[in-house]
Amino acid sequence: MQPLTIEELPYCADSAPLFARLLDLEQPVYLDSAAPFSARGRYDIFSAAPVALCETSSSTSPASSKTTFFDELQHSLQQHLPAINNDYHLPFTGGALGFFGYDLSRQLEEIPAFAIQDSTLADASVGIYSWAVVVDHRKRRAVLVAHPHTDLKVLTDIRQRLNSNEGRPDTVDFQLESAFTANLSKTDYRQAFETIQRYISAGDCYQINLAQRFSADFEGSPWQAYQRLRSTAAAPFSAYIQTKNQAILSVSPERFLHLANQRVSTSPIKGTIGRGRTPEQDQQLAQQLLNSAKDRAENLMIVDLLRNDLGKTCKHGSIQVDELFELQSFETVHHLVSTISGQLKKGNTAIDLLASCFPGGSITGAPKVRAMQIIEELEPHRRSAYCGAIGYISCDGQMDTNIAIRTMVCEQNKIHCWAGGGIVADSECESEYQECLTKVEKLLAALA
């Protein structure tokens, strides 16, 4: 097979204007480190015009089916982009880019159907892309990488777009047409909280991640909305995906699964507190989070869950906890983050790993399946892309995905944003409710 095409591009600290030149193509995807607003991430990866598009809804492949979306994606990736050696030290050499919505879990587990499904967004939409732009902010380098199967006419058009100084015309300026409203009143939230406490007391579960949805009417360009968000709440696992009729805007700080050289890592977030208004107050809040017995116990619970999930596809004895209760500070909040790693078993693929761990335990609760059943009972609407995963699966076997928190969906002139938090036996309703507001208030304000 012919080698990859690798072409150097001028490096830009902010790759967003370069990506914007692709917005009129089919299914543009931007995996964004949020540079220059954040220094935590390293790579930006973006592409458009996939050679194939894999989509599904929960009704097309129920949990009782022997074939899941993950199986179909594996087949499509092998069919359209055969594996190729990566001697270029790039994270992505062509492959799958897209999102796996939370409700894709219905193809993996038996989950009741109580929550309202009022979105037309697919449960998952992943394109197979033969080319991509990869920006390495650590090395200050940008390249166009193309798989040997890339259509030459497409590649010529992409070169012209990337080398042009002309920006693509944008749509009408983004603006909200109404205030955001929650799908749970404070009274509704308290009732759900009390129900969870009864389930915990009865031994059904140890932790439930309860979320609420905030919705508003809007006009204009979701891309402009995303640009506001990334400058306000910069996060290393951000993403923008534009489908035919919707857009997904994610400013996620949380990595779900990373796979490189058969080494797997996951970094769940459990424990959140807002930033202070002064350096002294900020330091006090950070220390308060570090010393919180409740948040540490919640974090440890999810670490154990993820160790179990990784054990399904990783070598016995290879799983270890690399970081426990690490304080990570972002633009709007402090988080407690732990990192667990393992070695993938021979014969397992990135997609096997993703399917065996999906959805991420940090956004369900424990035990996972029972937690998802309780979430379905208590949350009024389905989660859509929120709490799923966004990322890439390279045809050379590498993978990186986020947990799609701090994530919004734009469709039919409605914009939806979610926020949630883990509830355990010693949680206090008022503080949990306030934590949800803390997570979204600056995001919503950025769009107002």
NUVO-117118 format. One record per residue (C-alpha): residue number from 1; x, y, z. Coordinates in steps of 0.2 Angstrom, whole numbers, plus 5000, padded with zeros to 4 digits. Last residue first. Layout:
BEGIN
<NUM; <X; Y; Z>>;
...
END
This chain:
BEGIN
<448; <4866; 5178; 5132>>;
<447; <4878; 5164; 5125>>;
<446; <4892; 5167; 5138>>;
<445; <4879; 5168; 5152>>;
<444; <4874; 5150; 5148>>;
<443; <4891; 5144; 5149>>;
<442; <4895; 5154; 5165>>;
<441; <4880; 5147; 5174>>;
<440; <4882; 5129; 5168>>;
<439; <4893; 5120; 5181>>;
<438; <4888; 5132; 5195>>;
<437; <4870; 5128; 5192>>;
<436; <4872; 5109; 5194>>;
<435; <4883; 5112; 5209>>;
<434; <4869; 5122; 5217>>;
<433; <4857; 5108; 5216>>;
<432; <4870; 5096; 5224>>;
<431; <4872; 5109; 5238>>;
<430; <4854; 5111; 5241>>;
<429; <4851; 5092; 5241>>;
<428; <4864; 5087; 5253>>;
<427; <4874; 5071; 5249>>;
<426; <4878; 5059; 5262>>;
<425; <4871; 5044; 5254>>;
<424; <4878; 5048; 5237>>;
<423; <4872; 5059; 5222>>;
<422; <4884; 5062; 5208>>;
<421; <4881; 5078; 5198>>;
<420; <4872; 5085; 5183>>;
<419; <4872; 5098; 5170>>;
<418; <4864; 5099; 5153>>;
<417; <4862; 5111; 5139>>;
<416; <4849; 5112; 5125>>;
<415; <4848; 5125; 5111>>;
<414; <4832; 5126; 5101>>;
<413; <4831; 5134; 5083>>;
<412; <4826; 5117; 5076>>;
<411; <4842; 5109; 5083>>;
<410; <4857; 5115; 5093>>;
<409; <4865; 5102; 5106>>;
<408; <4875; 5108; 5120>>;
<407; <4889; 5099; 5130>>;
<406; <4898; 5104; 5147>>;
<405; <4899; 5085; 5148>>;
<404; <4903; 5074; 5133>>;
<403; <4915; 5062; 5141>>;
<402; <4930; 5064; 5129>>;
<401; <4937; 5051; 5117>>;
<400; <4955; 5047; 5111>>;
<399; <4959; 5032; 5100>>;
<398; <4974; 5024; 5091>>;
<397; <4972; 5008; 5081>>;
<396; <4981; 5013; 5065>>;
<395; <4964; 5017; 5057>>;
<394; <4962; 5031; 5070>>;
<393; <4947; 5031; 5081>>;
<392; <4942; 5049; 5085>>;
<391; <4932; 5058; 5098>>;
<390; <4916; 5062; 5106>>;
<389; <4908; 5052; 5120>>;
<388; <4890; 5051; 5128>>;
<387; <4886; 5061; 5143>>;
<386; <4876; 5073; 5133>>;
<385; <4874; 5068; 5115>>;
<384; <4855; 5064; 5118>>;
<383; <4851; 5064; 5137>>;
<382; <4833; 5058; 5136>>;
<381; <4821; 5070; 5144>>;
<380; <4811; 5070; 5161>>;
<379; <4826; 5063; 5171>>;
<378; <4820; 5051; 5185>>;
<377; <4815; 5034; 5178>>;
<376; <4829; 5034; 5165>>;
<375; <4842; 5039; 5178>>;
<374; <4836; 5025; 5189>>;
<373; <4839; 5012; 5174>>;
<372; <4856; 5020; 5171>>;
<371; <4861; 5018; 5189>>;
<370; <4855; 5000; 5189>>;
<369; <4866; 4997; 5174>>;
<368; <4881; 5006; 5181>>;
<367; <4882; 5000; 5199>>;
<366; <4886; 5013; 5203>>;
<365; <4884; 5030; 5195>>;
<364; <4880; 5036; 5177>>;
<363; <4891; 5050; 5172>>;
<362; <4908; 5045; 5180>>;
<361; <4904; 5027; 5174>>;
<360; <4907; 5032; 5156>>;
<359; <4894; 5025; 5144>>;
<358; <4902; 5014; 5137>>;
<357; <4916; 5004; 5144>>;
<356; <4915; 4988; 5134>>;
<355; <4910; 4997; 5118>>;
<354; <4925; 5008; 5119>>;
<353; <4937; 4994; 5122>>;
<352; <4930; 4984; 5108>>;
<351; <4931; 4999; 5097>>;
<350; <4949; 5002; 5101>>;
<349; <4952; 4984; 5096>>;
<348; <4955; 4967; 5106>>;
<347; <4965; 4953; 5099>>;
<346; <4980; 4955; 5111>>;
<345; <4973; 4962; 5127>>;
<344; <4974; 4981; 5130>>;
<343; <4987; 4986; 5144>>;
<342; <4979; 4996; 5158>>;
<341; <4977; 5014; 5165>>;
<340; <4967; 5023; 5178>>;
<339; <4968; 5042; 5181>>;
<338; <4959; 5052; 5195>>;
<337; <4952; 5070; 5193>>;
<336; <4946; 5081; 5207>>;
<335; <4939; 5097; 5198>>;
<334; <4940; 5116; 5201>>;
<333; <4928; 5127; 5191>>;
<332; <4926; 5141; 5179>>;
<331; <4942; 5143; 5169>>;
<330; <4949; 5126; 5174>>;
<329; <4958; 5119; 5189>>;
<328; <4964; 5101; 5191>>;
<327; <4966; 5094; 5208>>;
<326; <4972; 5076; 5207>>;
<325; <4961; 5064; 5218>>;
<324; <4971; 5048; 5213>>;
<323; <4983; 5047; 5199>>;
<322; <4991; 5032; 5191>>;
<321; <4978; 5019; 5197>>;
<320; <4983; 5002; 5189>>;
<319; <4977; 4989; 5177>>;
<318; <4990; 4977; 5170>>;
<317; <4986; 4962; 5182>>;
<316; <4975; 4954; 5169>>;
<315; <4977; 4961; 5152>>;
<314; <4964; 4974; 5147>>;
<313; <4947; 4971; 5138>>;
<312; <4934; 4967; 5152>>;
<311; <4946; 4973; 5165>>;
<310; <4944; 4991; 5159>>;
<309; <4926; 4991; 5165>>;
<308; <4931; 4984; 5182>>;
<307; <4945; 4998; 5185>>;
<306; <4931; 5010; 5179>>;
<305; <4919; 5005; 5193>>;
<304; <4933; 5006; 5206>>;
<303; <4938; 5023; 5200>>;
<302; <4920; 5028; 5201>>;
<301; <4919; 5024; 5219>>;
<300; <4935; 5032; 5223>>;
<299; <4928; 5049; 5216>>;
<298; <4913; 5048; 5227>>;
<297; <4923; 5044; 5242>>;
<296; <4935; 5059; 5238>>;
<295; <4920; 5070; 5235>>;
<294; <4912; 5066; 5252>>;
<293; <4928; 5067; 5262>>;
<292; <4931; 5084; 5255>>;
<291; <4949; 5090; 5259>>;
<290; <4954; 5092; 5241>>;
<289; <4938; 5102; 5237>>;
<288; <4940; 5113; 5252>>;
<287; <4958; 5116; 5247>>;
<286; <4952; 5122; 5230>>;
<285; <4939; 5133; 5238>>;
<284; <4952; 5141; 5249>>;
<283; <4964; 5144; 5235>>;
<282; <4951; 5153; 5225>>;
<281; <4946; 5163; 5240>>;
<280; <4964; 5169; 5241>>;
<279; <4966; 5172; 5223>>;
<278; <4950; 5182; 5222>>;
<277; <4933; 5179; 5214>>;
<276; <4935; 5160; 5218>>;
<275; <4932; 5146; 5206>>;
<274; <4917; 5134; 5208>>;
<273; <4918; 5117; 5215>>;
<272; <4918; 5100; 5208>>;
<271; <4921; 5082; 5213>>;
<270; <4921; 5067; 5202>>;
<269; <4931; 5068; 5186>>;
<268; <4936; 5052; 5177>>;
<267; <4953; 5050; 5168>>;
<266; <4954; 5035; 5157>>;
<265; <4970; 5027; 5151>>;
<264; <4974; 5012; 5139>>;
<263; <4991; 5007; 5132>>;
<262; <4990; 4997; 5116>>;
<261; <5003; 5008; 5108>>;
<260; <4990; 5023; 5110>>;
<259; <4973; 5022; 5118>>;
<258; <4964; 5036; 5127>>;
<257; <4947; 5033; 5135>>;
<256; <4935; 5046; 5143>>;
<255; <4944; 5062; 5145>>;
<254; <4935; 5076; 5154>>;
<253; <4937; 5095; 5153>>;
<252; <4922; 5095; 5140>>;
<251; <4918; 5111; 5130>>;
<250; <4906; 5103; 5118>>;
<249; <4895; 5111; 5105>>;
<248; <4885; 5098; 5095>>;
<247; <4876; 5105; 5079>>;
<246; <4860; 5099; 5071>>;
<245; <4851; 5097; 5054>>;
<244; <4864; 5090; 5042>>;
<243; <4877; 5087; 5056>>;
<242; <4890; 5100; 5063>>;
<241; <4901; 5094; 5076>>;
<240; <4911; 5105; 5087>>;
<239; <4923; 5098; 5101>>;
<238; <4932; 5102; 5117>>;
<237; <4943; 5089; 5126>>;
<236; <4956; 5102; 5133>>;
<235; <4944; 5114; 5140>>;
<234; <4942; 5133; 5138>>;
<233; <4926; 5139; 5147>>;
<232; <4924; 5157; 5141>>;
<231; <4934; 5157; 5125>>;
<230; <4928; 5140; 5120>>;
<229; <4910; 5145; 5124>>;
<228; <4910; 5161; 5113>>;
<227; <4917; 5151; 5098>>;
<226; <4904; 5138; 5101>>;
<225; <4890; 5151; 5099>>;
<224; <4898; 5157; 5083>>;
<223; <4898; 5139; 5076>>;
<222; <4880; 5137; 5081>>;
<221; <4876; 5151; 5069>>;
<220; <4860; 5161; 5070>>;
<219; <4844; 5161; 5080>>;
<218; <4840; 5154; 5097>>;
<217; <4826; 5147; 5108>>;
<216; <4831; 5141; 5125>>;
<215; <4834; 5124; 5135>>;
<214; <4842; 5119; 5151>>;
<213; <4842; 5100; 5155>>;
<212; <4844; 5092; 5172>>;
<211; <4856; 5078; 5177>>;
<210; <4856; 5066; 5191>>;
<209; <4872; 5055; 5193>>;
<208; <4867; 5041; 5204>>;
<207; <4878; 5033; 5218>>;
<206; <4878; 5018; 5229>>;
<205; <4864; 5008; 5221>>;
<204; <4849; 4997; 5224>>;
<203; <4854; 4995; 5243>>;
<202; <4837; 5000; 5250>>;
<201; <4845; 5016; 5258>>;
<200; <4853; 5020; 5241>>;
<199; <4836; 5018; 5232>>;
<198; <4828; 5029; 5245>>;
<197; <4841; 5042; 5243>>;
<196; <4838; 5042; 5224>>;
<195; <4819; 5045; 5227>>;
<194; <4824; 5060; 5239>>;
<193; <4835; 5068; 5225>>;
<192; <4821; 5065; 5212>>;
<191; <4809; 5074; 5224>>;
<190; <4821; 5088; 5227>>;
<189; <4824; 5091; 5208>>;
<188; <4806; 5092; 5205>>;
<187; <4804; 5105; 5219>>;
<186; <4819; 5115; 5211>>;
<185; <4810; 5114; 5195>>;
<184; <4817; 5101; 5183>>;
<183; <4816; 5104; 5164>>;
<182; <4826; 5120; 5166>>;
<181; <4823; 5136; 5157>>;
<180; <4836; 5146; 5147>>;
<179; <4830; 5164; 5143>>;
<178; <4822; 5167; 5125>>;
<177; <4828; 5172; 5108>>;
<176; <4846; 5169; 5111>>;
<175; <4858; 5176; 5098>>;
<174; <4870; 5169; 5085>>;
<173; <4875; 5180; 5071>>;
<172; <4867; 5175; 5054>>;
<171; <4877; 5163; 5044>>;
<170; <4896; 5163; 5041>>;
<169; <4904; 5166; 5024>>;
<168; <4920; 5156; 5022>>;
<167; <4936; 5165; 5026>>;
<166; <4948; 5170; 5011>>;
<165; <4966; 5168; 5014>>;
<164; <4966; 5152; 5005>>;
<163; <4979; 5139; 5008>>;
<162; <4967; 5128; 5018>>;
<161; <4953; 5129; 5006>>;
<160; <4964; 5126; 4991>>;
<159; <4972; 5111; 4999>>;
<158; <4955; 5104; 5004>>;
<157; <4949; 5105; 4986>>;
<156; <4964; 5096; 4979>>;
<155; <4962; 5082; 4992>>;
<154; <4944; 5080; 4987>>;
<153; <4949; 5079; 4969>>;
<152; <4962; 5066; 4973>>;
<151; <4950; 5055; 4982>>;
<150; <4959; 5048; 4998>>;
<149; <4962; 5030; 4999>>;
<148; <4981; 5032; 5002>>;
<147; <4976; 5040; 5019>>;
<146; <4979; 5059; 5020>>;
<145; <4987; 5070; 5033>>;
<144; <4988; 5089; 5032>>;
<143; <5000; 5095; 5045>>;
<142; <5002; 5108; 5058>>;
<141; <5017; 5111; 5070>>;
<140; <5020; 5121; 5086>>;
<139; <5028; 5106; 5094>>;
<138; <5017; 5107; 5109>>;
<137; <5003; 5114; 5099>>;
<136; <5002; 5099; 5088>>;
<135; <4989; 5103; 5074>>;
<134; <4982; 5088; 5064>>;
<133; <4972; 5092; 5048>>;
<132; <4962; 5077; 5042>>;
<131; <4960; 5065; 5028>>;
<130; <4951; 5049; 5024>>;
<129; <4937; 5052; 5036>>;
<128; <4925; 5038; 5041>>;
<127; <4910; 5048; 5049>>;
<126; <4902; 5044; 5066>>;
<125; <4884; 5048; 5071>>;
<124; <4877; 5041; 5086>>;
<123; <4860; 5041; 5095>>;
<122; <4854; 5052; 5080>>;
<121; <4848; 5069; 5083>>;
<120; <4829; 5071; 5080>>;
<119; <4826; 5076; 5098>>;
<118; <4810; 5075; 5108>>;
<117; <4813; 5058; 5116>>;
<116; <4804; 5059; 5133>>;
<115; <4811; 5048; 5147>>;
<114; <4802; 5032; 5152>>;
<113; <4809; 5019; 5140>>;
<112; <4817; 5005; 5151>>;
<111; <4836; 5001; 5149>>;
<110; <4841; 4983; 5144>>;
<109; <4860; 4986; 5141>>;
<108; <4871; 4987; 5125>>;
<107; <4860; 4994; 5112>>;
<106; <4851; 5006; 5125>>;
<105; <4869; 5012; 5129>>;
<104; <4868; 5022; 5112>>;
<103; <4857; 5034; 5123>>;
<102; <4872; 5043; 5129>>;
<101; <4877; 5048; 5112>>;
<100; <4892; 5042; 5103>>;
<99; <4900; 5056; 5093>>;
<98; <4911; 5059; 5078>>;
<97; <4927; 5055; 5070>>;
<96; <4932; 5038; 5063>>;
<95; <4948; 5035; 5052>>;
<94; <4962; 5044; 5045>>;
<93; <4980; 5045; 5051>>;
<92; <4976; 5052; 5069>>;
<91; <4988; 5053; 5084>>;
<90; <5003; 5057; 5073>>;
<89; <5020; 5050; 5077>>;
<88; <5025; 5048; 5058>>;
<87; <5028; 5030; 5057>>;
<86; <5010; 5025; 5057>>;
<85; <5008; 5009; 5048>>;
<84; <4991; 5007; 5039>>;
<83; <4975; 4999; 5043>>;
<82; <4962; 4998; 5029>>;
<81; <4951; 5013; 5027>>;
<80; <4934; 5010; 5019>>;
<79; <4930; 4992; 5023>>;
<78; <4940; 4991; 5040>>;
<77; <4931; 5007; 5046>>;
<76; <4914; 5001; 5040>>;
<75; <4916; 4984; 5048>>;
<74; <4921; 4992; 5065>>;
<73; <4907; 5005; 5064>>;
<72; <4894; 4991; 5061>>;
<71; <4900; 4981; 5076>>;
<70; <4900; 4997; 5087>>;
<69; <4882; 5001; 5081>>;
<68; <4877; 4984; 5088>>;
<67; <4874; 4967; 5080>>;
<66; <4867; 4953; 5091>>;
<65; <4850; 4962; 5094>>;
<64; <4842; 4960; 5111>>;
<63; <4850; 4977; 5116>>;
<62; <4840; 4986; 5103>>;
<61; <4847; 4990; 5086>>;
<60; <4837; 5002; 5075>>;
<59; <4826; 5009; 5089>>;
<58; <4841; 5015; 5098>>;
<57; <4845; 5027; 5084>>;
<56; <4860; 5024; 5072>>;
<55; <4872; 5033; 5061>>;
<54; <4888; 5028; 5051>>;
<53; <4894; 5040; 5038>>;
<52; <4905; 5035; 5024>>;
<51; <4919; 5044; 5014>>;
<50; <4918; 5058; 5026>>;
<49; <4917; 5076; 5019>>;
<48; <4925; 5085; 5034>>;
<47; <4941; 5085; 5045>>;
<46; <4948; 5091; 5061>>;
<45; <4961; 5087; 5074>>;
<44; <4968; 5099; 5087>>;
<43; <4981; 5092; 5098>>;
<42; <4990; 5096; 5114>>;
<41; <4977; 5100; 5128>>;
<40; <4980; 5108; 5145>>;
<39; <4986; 5126; 5139>>;
<38; <4969; 5133; 5137>>;
<37; <4963; 5149; 5128>>;
<36; <4976; 5147; 5114>>;
<35; <4971; 5133; 5112>>;
<34; <4954; 5125; 5115>>;
<33; <4961; 5107; 5113>>;
<32; <4948; 5105; 5099>>;
<31; <4941; 5090; 5090>>;
<30; <4933; 5099; 5075>>;
<29; <4921; 5089; 5065>>;
<28; <4913; 5094; 5048>>;
<27; <4898; 5083; 5043>>;
<26; <4897; 5088; 5024>>;
<25; <4906; 5104; 5018>>;
<24; <4900; 5121; 5021>>;
<23; <4910; 5122; 5038>>;
<22; <4927; 5118; 5030>>;
<21; <4934; 5136; 5030>>;
<20; <4929; 5137; 5048>>;
<19; <4943; 5124; 5052>>;
<18; <4956; 5136; 5048>>;
<17; <4948; 5150; 5058>>;
<16; <4947; 5138; 5073>>;
<15; <4966; 5133; 5072>>;
<14; <4972; 5146; 5086>>;
<13; <4990; 5145; 5089>>;
<12; <4993; 5144; 5070>>;
<11; <5006; 5133; 5062>>;
<10; <5008; 5135; 5043>>;
<9; <5004; 5118; 5035>>;
<8; <5016; 5104; 5031>>;
<7; <5010; 5090; 5020>>;
<6; <5009; 5071; 5025>>;
<5; <5002; 5059; 5012>>;
<4; <5002; 5042; 5020>>;
<3; <5012; 5028; 5011>>;
<2; <5006; 5018; 4997>>;
<1; <5000; 5000; 5000>>;
END
